[in-house]
Amino acid sequence: MSALTSLTIAAARDGLRKKSFSALELTNAYLAAMEKARGLNAYVVETPDKARAMASASDQRLARGEARPLEGIPLGIKDLFATEGVHTQACSHVLSGFKPPYESTVSANLWRDGAVMLGKLNMDEFAMGSSNETSYYGNVINPWKRRNSNAALVPGGSSGGSAAAVAAHICAAATATDTGGSIRQPAAFTGTVGIKPTYGRCSRWGIVAFASSLDQAGPIARDVRDAAIMLKSMASVDPRDTTSVDMPVPDYEAAVGRPVKGLRVGLPREYRVDGMPVEIDALWQKGAQWLKEQGAEVVEISLPHTKYALPAYYIVAPAEASSNLARYDGVRYGLRVPGDDIVDMYENSRAAGFGREVQRRILIGTYVLSAGYYDAHYVRAQKVRTLIKRDFDQAWDKVDVVLTPATPSPTFAPGEITDPVQMYLNDIFTVTVNMAGLPGIAVPAGLSSDGLPLGLQLVGKPFDEETLFRAASAIEQSAGHYVATPWW
């Protein structure tokens, strides 16, 4: 890691404006770091020429005193976001060769604010996975390792490339998406900060769809302030996405560092799950104590329908996925495998193009939407979803924010979890937030007995991300920062 790549966005922003270094120098430092870190497999495509051109344009604006909020800041973009003329395949073979003629709203917002694109980041195929092992381009390696061990570890998923790249300092920050925990879980596994904003805060236009009522874009960054800076640029209303909300985007950075005195923090008793490791429970209690010491009031609350969230999620999400992924048929773009007739071509293309986990979820989704099962499964899951949201609505009468663990364990090795259901349990603390459409942030809070990062999750009221940044900043002040030791 060079001195330049170790800078946070806030520090790099200040250095660029003071002319301590140029945007091109900063970009070249990241490109050199990316080259050395290719063994992590965090990027599926690097865009050095585009990055240098964007950086040079930023230098011209900086010279004229026309710096925009992210002027010259090098970012990585998850492969789920459409980038005009650049590889966008959701890390799936079925989209092989696809380069969109348009830009996603979120990435366009970042370029509007002066950011520089370093490349496209690896991820679980179609964002379906919790370990980044389902990518067509192979799994990403976590920059962290267990103490006294050289064994590779997963970075979490689906935004594993985003989290690994931020943790390895091969981008200043990254875009990510969260359908059931895909920002917060990899952030917790890599010692980074990840926020899933309220559903509708960021436009979904130009993001490859997984489950449309659950998907939401957000940033993964090195600290809480950087996450706030990123979200300010990413968030917007968009006429092309009718689920995006027309509300002013606050100055999230201004909330960072504000006192938490008087803040009411809820600890849901239902999150004390059977078999929870002692160190996860201890971390949770420590986080509550940190907030208490800074003047917050900690109270126990009940979210009674929590235990139904995971099974309901794994009905709703695959059902929406089976509908969304029906468009990939080998006709207009992507992979085409010839057949004897058009139906044969459809079947061959989808069989060859979709990986095993994606196929599994399409089959589950098609089953729960089929005649005779729709009412028994899908309709019932949607009713449970309403009850989960009502639990939180009632909790907001008592508390301002909810504190929970981010994950049930530290990260694990590739291939260590082979049972799909056991893998799905990685989302046990995160899926309720998506089901209720709420904002949630994961913040590093400590290290496991093996020296691996552990995170805490804060859940907030709809469109109250400012309180999340405020509370997360308080935890960060007490917990400190955690940086992976470079071995790659």
C-alpha positions in Angstrom: 0.0 0.0 0.0 1.4 3.4 -1.0 0.9 6.5 1.1 -1.7 7.7 -1.5 -3.8 4.5 -1.5 -3.9 4.5 2.3 -5.8 7.8 2.3 -9.5 7.9 3.0 -11.8 9.7 0.6 -12.0 12.7 3.0 -8.2 12.9 3.3 -7.7 12.4 -0.5 -10.3 15.1 -1.2 -8.4 17.5 1.0 -5.0 16.6 -0.5 -6.3 17.1 -4.1 -7.7 20.5 -3.3 -4.5 21.6 -1.6 -2.6 20.4 -4.7 -0.5 18.0 -2.5 -0.8 15.5 -5.4 -2.8 15.3 -8.6 -5.8 13.2 -9.4 -3.6 11.4 -12.1 -1.0 10.6 -9.5 -3.7 9.2 -7.1 -5.2 7.1 -9.9 -1.8 5.8 -11.0 -1.1 4.7 -7.4 -4.3 2.8 -7.3 -3.7 1.2 -10.7 -0.3 0.0 -9.5 -1.8 -1.4 -6.3 -4.5 -3.2 -8.3 -1.8 -4.9 -10.5 -0.1 -6.2 -7.3 -3.3 -7.4 -5.8 -4.7 -9.4 -8.8 -4.3 -12.6 -6.7 -7.4 -11.4 -4.7 -9.5 -11.6 -7.9 -11.5 -8.5 -6.7 -11.7 -7.0 -10.2 -13.2 -8.8 -13.2 -12.2 -5.9 -15.6 -9.7 -3.1 -15.0 -10.2 0.2 -17.0 -6.9 2.0 -16.7 -7.2 4.1 -19.9 -10.7 5.3 -18.8 -9.4 6.0 -15.3 -6.5 8.1 -16.5 -8.7 10.1 -18.9 -11.2 10.8 -16.1 -8.4 11.7 -13.7 -6.8 14.1 -16.2 -10.2 15.8 -16.6 -10.4 16.1 -12.8 -7.0 17.7 -12.7 -8.2 20.3 -15.2 -11.2 21.1 -13.0 -9.1 21.2 -9.9 -6.7 23.7 -11.6 -9.7 25.9 -12.4 -11.0 25.7 -8.8 -14.1 23.9 -10.0 -13.8 20.8 -7.8 -17.0 18.7 -7.4 -17.7 16.6 -4.3 -15.8 13.4 -5.5 -13.4 15.2 -7.8 -10.5 12.8 -8.7 -11.5 10.0 -6.2 -10.9 6.5 -7.7 -13.7 4.1 -7.2 -14.5 0.4 -8.0 -18.0 -0.4 -9.5 -19.8 -3.7 -8.7 -20.4 -5.7 -11.9 -24.2 -5.3 -11.3 -24.1 -1.6 -12.3 -24.4 -0.9 -16.0 -21.4 1.1 -17.2 -21.6 2.5 -20.7 -19.4 0.6 -23.1 -17.8 -1.4 -20.3 -18.2 -5.1 -19.3 -21.4 -5.5 -17.3 -22.3 -9.1 -16.8 -23.5 -9.6 -13.1 -20.6 -12.1 -13.1 -22.7 -14.5 -15.1 -21.9 -16.5 -18.2 -25.4 -15.9 -19.5 -24.5 -12.2 -20.1 -21.2 -13.0 -21.8 -19.8 -10.2 -23.9 -22.5 -7.7 -22.8 -21.4 -4.0 -22.8 -24.4 -1.7 -22.2 -25.0 1.4 -24.3 -26.2 3.3 -21.2 -25.1 4.1 -17.7 -26.8 3.3 -14.4 -28.2 6.2 -12.5 -26.0 5.6 -9.4 -22.7 5.4 -11.4 -23.8 8.4 -13.5 -24.3 10.3 -10.3 -20.7 9.4 -9.2 -19.2 10.5 -12.5 -21.3 13.7 -12.3 -19.6 14.4 -9.0 -16.1 13.9 -10.4 -15.3 10.3 -9.4 -12.9 8.1 -11.4 -13.7 4.5 -12.5 -10.9 2.0 -11.9 -12.9 -1.1 -13.1 -15.7 -3.5 -12.5 -15.7 -5.6 -9.3 -16.3 -9.3 -8.8 -19.5 -10.5 -7.1 -21.7 -13.6 -6.7 -23.6 -14.4 -9.9 -26.6 -12.1 -10.2 -25.9 -11.1 -6.5 -27.0 -14.6 -5.3 -24.6 -15.7 -2.7 -23.0 -15.0 0.7 -19.4 -15.8 0.0 -18.6 -14.7 -3.6 -18.1 -18.4 -4.6 -20.9 -18.3 -7.2 -19.2 -15.9 -9.6 -18.5 -17.1 -13.1 -15.1 -15.5 -12.7 -14.1 -17.4 -9.6 -14.2 -16.5 -6.0 -12.7 -13.4 -4.5 -10.1 -13.8 -1.7 -10.5 -11.9 1.5 -7.5 -9.6 2.3 -7.7 -10.8 5.9 -6.2 -14.1 7.1 -6.6 -15.9 10.4 -3.8 -15.3 12.9 -0.9 -17.8 12.2 -2.6 -19.2 9.1 -2.1 -18.7 5.3 -5.5 -20.3 4.4 -7.6 -18.3 2.0 -10.9 -16.9 3.3 -14.1 -15.6 1.6 -14.9 -11.8 1.7 -18.6 -12.5 2.0 -21.2 -11.8 -0.7 -22.7 -10.9 -2.9 -20.6 -7.7 -2.9 -17.4 -9.6 -2.1 -15.3 -7.9 -4.7 -16.4 -4.4 -3.5 -15.5 -5.3 0.1 -12.2 -7.0 -0.6 -11.1 -4.1 -2.9 -11.9 -1.5 -0.3 -10.2 -3.5 2.5 -7.1 -4.1 0.3 -6.9 -0.3 -0.6 -7.2 -1.0 -4.3 -10.0 1.5 -4.6 -11.0 4.4 -2.3 -14.5 3.1 -2.0 -16.9 1.0 -4.1 -20.5 0.7 -5.1 -22.4 -2.4 -3.9 -26.0 -3.7 -3.7 -27.9 -5.3 -0.8 -30.9 -7.6 -1.3 -30.6 -9.6 1.9 -27.3 -8.4 3.4 -25.0 -8.2 0.4 -23.5 -4.9 1.6 -23.5 -5.4 5.3 -22.2 -9.0 5.5 -19.1 -8.6 3.3 -18.4 -5.3 5.1 -18.4 -7.1 8.4 -16.2 -9.9 7.0 -13.5 -7.4 5.7 -13.4 -4.7 8.4 -15.0 -2.1 6.2 -18.2 0.0 6.6 -21.2 -0.7 4.4 -24.6 0.9 4.4 -27.8 -0.3 2.8 -30.0 2.8 2.6 -33.8 2.9 2.8 -35.5 1.2 -0.1 -36.1 4.0 -2.7 -33.2 6.2 -1.5 -31.0 5.2 -4.5 -32.3 4.6 -8.0 -32.3 1.0 -9.2 -32.3 2.0 -12.9 -29.4 0.4 -14.7 -28.7 -2.1 -12.0 -29.2 -5.7 -13.0 -32.2 -6.9 -11.1 -32.3 -9.8 -8.6 -35.4 -9.2 -6.4 -36.9 -5.8 -7.3 -38.8 -5.2 -4.1 -35.6 -5.9 -2.0 -32.6 -4.6 -4.1 -31.0 -1.4 -3.0 -27.6 0.2 -3.9 -25.2 1.5 -1.3 -21.5 2.1 -0.7 -18.7 0.1 0.9 -16.0 2.4 2.3 -13.1 2.4 4.8 -14.8 4.4 7.5 -18.2 6.0 8.4 -17.3 9.4 7.0 -16.4 8.0 3.6 -19.6 6.0 3.5 -21.6 9.2 4.2 -19.7 11.1 1.5 -20.4 8.2 -1.0 -24.1 7.9 -0.2 -24.6 11.7 -0.6 -23.5 11.3 -4.3 -25.2 8.0 -5.0 -28.7 8.9 -3.7 -31.2 10.7 -5.9 -34.8 10.6 -7.2 -35.0 9.2 -10.7 -38.1 9.4 -13.0 -36.9 6.1 -14.6 -37.3 4.3 -11.3 -40.8 4.8 -9.9 -39.7 3.2 -6.6 -37.1 6.0 -6.0 -38.3 8.6 -3.5 -38.5 12.3 -4.2 -37.0 13.6 -1.0 -34.1 15.9 -0.4 -30.8 14.1 0.1 -29.3 15.3 3.4 -25.7 16.2 4.0 -24.9 12.8 5.6 -21.3 13.8 6.3 -22.5 16.5 8.7 -24.1 13.8 10.9 -20.7 12.0 11.4 -19.3 12.8 14.9 -22.5 14.3 16.3 -23.0 13.3 20.0 -25.4 10.3 20.6 -26.4 11.6 24.0 -30.1 11.0 24.5 -30.3 8.5 21.5 -32.5 5.5 22.3 -30.9 2.3 21.2 -32.9 -1.0 21.0 -31.5 -4.5 21.5 -34.0 -7.0 20.1 -34.2 -10.1 22.3 -35.1 -12.3 19.3 -31.5 -11.8 17.8 -30.1 -13.9 20.6 -30.2 -17.0 18.4 -29.4 -20.6 19.4 -25.8 -21.4 19.0 -24.6 -17.8 18.6 -20.8 -17.8 19.3 -19.9 -16.3 22.6 -17.6 -13.7 21.0 -20.5 -12.4 18.8 -22.7 -11.9 21.8 -19.9 -10.3 23.7 -19.2 -7.9 20.8 -22.9 -7.0 20.8 -22.9 -6.2 24.5 -19.7 -4.2 24.1 -21.3 -2.1 21.3 -24.3 -1.3 23.5 -21.9 -0.4 26.4 -19.9 2.0 24.1 -23.1 3.8 23.1 -24.3 3.9 26.7 -20.9 5.4 27.8 -21.4 8.2 25.3 -24.9 9.1 26.7 -27.3 6.9 24.7 -30.1 5.0 26.4 -30.1 1.3 25.8 -33.4 -0.6 26.1 -34.4 -4.2 25.3 -37.1 -4.5 22.6 -39.1 -7.2 20.9 -39.3 -7.9 17.2 -41.5 -11.1 17.5 -41.7 -12.0 13.8 -37.9 -12.1 13.3 -37.7 -15.9 13.3 -39.9 -16.0 10.2 -37.8 -13.4 8.2 -35.3 -15.8 6.7 -37.8 -18.4 5.4 -40.0 -15.6 4.1 -37.1 -13.9 2.4 -36.1 -17.2 0.6 -39.6 -17.4 -0.9 -40.0 -13.7 -1.9 -36.4 -13.2 -3.3 -36.3 -16.4 -5.5 -39.9 -15.7 -6.7 -38.9 -12.2 -7.9 -35.6 -13.6 -9.3 -37.4 -16.2 -11.4 -39.4 -13.4 -13.0 -36.5 -11.0 -13.5 -34.2 -13.7 -14.9 -36.7 -14.9 -17.5 -35.4 -12.2 -19.8 -32.1 -14.0 -20.3 -32.9 -16.3 -23.2 -30.0 -16.1 -25.7 -32.1 -14.1 -28.2 -31.1 -10.4 -27.9 -27.8 -10.3 -26.1 -25.4 -12.5 -24.0 -24.7 -16.2 -24.4 -26.5 -18.1 -27.2 -26.2 -21.9 -27.4 -27.8 -23.2 -30.6 -30.5 -25.8 -30.5 -32.9 -27.7 -32.9 -35.6 -25.1 -32.5 -36.1 -21.8 -30.5 -37.3 -23.6 -27.3 -34.2 -25.9 -27.5 -32.0 -22.8 -27.9 -33.7 -21.1 -24.8 -33.1 -24.2 -22.7 -29.5 -24.8 -23.9 -28.5 -21.1 -23.4 -30.0 -20.9 -19.9 -28.6 -24.3 -18.8 -25.1 -23.3 -19.9 -25.4 -19.6 -18.9 -26.7 -19.8 -15.3 -24.6 -21.3 -12.5 -25.9 -23.8 -10.0 -27.0 -21.4 -7.3 -28.8 -19.2 -9.8 -30.6 -22.2 -11.2 -31.5 -23.4 -7.7 -33.2 -20.0 -6.9 -35.0 -19.8 -10.3 -36.4 -23.3 -9.6 -37.5 -22.3 -6.1 -39.0 -19.1 -7.3 -40.9 -20.8 -10.2 -42.2 -23.4 -7.8 -43.6 -20.9 -5.2 -45.3 -18.9 -8.0 -46.8 -21.9 -9.6 -50.6 -22.7 -9.6 -51.6 -24.4 -6.4 -48.5 -23.1 -4.4 -48.8 -19.3 -4.9 -51.2 -18.8 -2.0 -49.6 -21.3 0.2 -46.1 -19.9 -0.1 -45.7 -16.5 -1.9 -48.8 -14.8 -0.5 -48.1 -16.1 3.0 -44.5 -14.8 2.8 -45.7 -11.4 1.8 -48.1 -11.4 4.8 -45.2 -12.3 7.0 -43.2 -9.4 5.5 -46.0 -7.0 6.5 -45.8 -8.3 10.1 -42.0 -7.8 10.1 -42.4 -4.2 9.1 -45.1 -3.7 11.7 -42.7 -5.0 14.4 -40.3 -2.3 13.5 -43.0 0.4 13.2 -44.0 -0.4 16.8 -40.4 -0.4 18.0 -39.8 3.1 16.7 -42.2 4.4 19.3 -39.6 3.3 21.9 -36.2 3.6 20.2 -34.4 5.7 17.5 -32.1 3.0 16.3 -31.7 -0.8 16.7 -28.3 -2.5 17.4 -27.6 -6.1 16.4 -24.7 -8.3 15.3 -24.0 -8.0 11.6 -23.1 -11.7 11.1 -23.4 -14.9 13.1 -19.7 -15.6 12.8 -16.4 -14.3 11.4 -15.5 -15.2 7.8 -14.8 -18.7 6.7 -12.8 -20.6 4.1 -13.9 -21.2 0.5 -15.7 -24.6 0.3 -16.1 -24.7 4.1 -19.9 -24.3 3.7 -21.4 -26.6 1.1 -25.0 -26.9 2.4 -27.1 -24.1 0.7 -29.3 -23.7 3.8 -26.3 -23.3 6.1 -25.0 -20.6 3.7 -28.4 -18.9 3.7 -28.1 -18.6 7.5 -25.3 -16.1 7.0 -28.1 -13.6 6.3 -30.0 -14.3 9.5 -29.3 -10.8 11.0 -29.6 -8.8 7.8 -32.7 -10.0 5.9 -35.2 -8.4 8.2 -33.9 -4.9 7.1 -34.6 -5.6 3.5 -38.0 -7.2 4.1 -39.0 -4.0 6.0 -37.3 -1.7 3.5 -35.3 0.0 6.3 -31.7 1.4 6.3 -29.0 -0.6 7.9 -25.2 0.0 8.4 -22.4 -2.5 9.3 -19.5 -1.0 11.2 -16.2 -2.7 12.3 -16.3 -3.3 16.0 -13.6 -5.7 16.9 -11.5 -8.8 16.0 -12.3 -12.5 16.6 -10.0 -14.8 18.7 -8.4 -15.6 15.3 -7.8 -12.0 14.5 -10.6 -11.6 12.0 -12.9 -8.6 11.7 -16.3 -8.6 13.3 -19.0 -6.1 12.7 -22.1 -4.6 14.4 -25.2 -3.6 12.6 -27.4 -0.5 13.2 -30.9 -0.4 11.8 -32.7 2.9 11.5 -36.1 4.4 10.7 -37.1 4.9 7.1 -35.0 7.7 5.5 -33.2 8.4 8.7 -29.7 7.4 7.5 -28.3 10.5 9.4 -29.0 8.8 12.7 -27.3 5.7 11.5 -24.1 7.6 10.5 -24.2 9.4 13.9 -24.5 6.1 15.9 -22.0 4.2 13.7 -19.5 7.0 14.1 -19.9 6.7 17.9 -19.1 2.9 17.7 -16.2 3.6 15.3 -14.7 6.1 17.8 -14.8 3.5 20.5 -13.8 0.5 18.4 -11.1 2.1 16.3 -10.1 1.1 12.7 -9.1 -2.3 11.5 -6.8 -2.7 8.5 -5.7 -6.0 6.8 -1.9 -6.6 6.8 -0.8 -6.7 3.1 0.3 -10.2 2.1 -0.8 -10.2 -1.5 
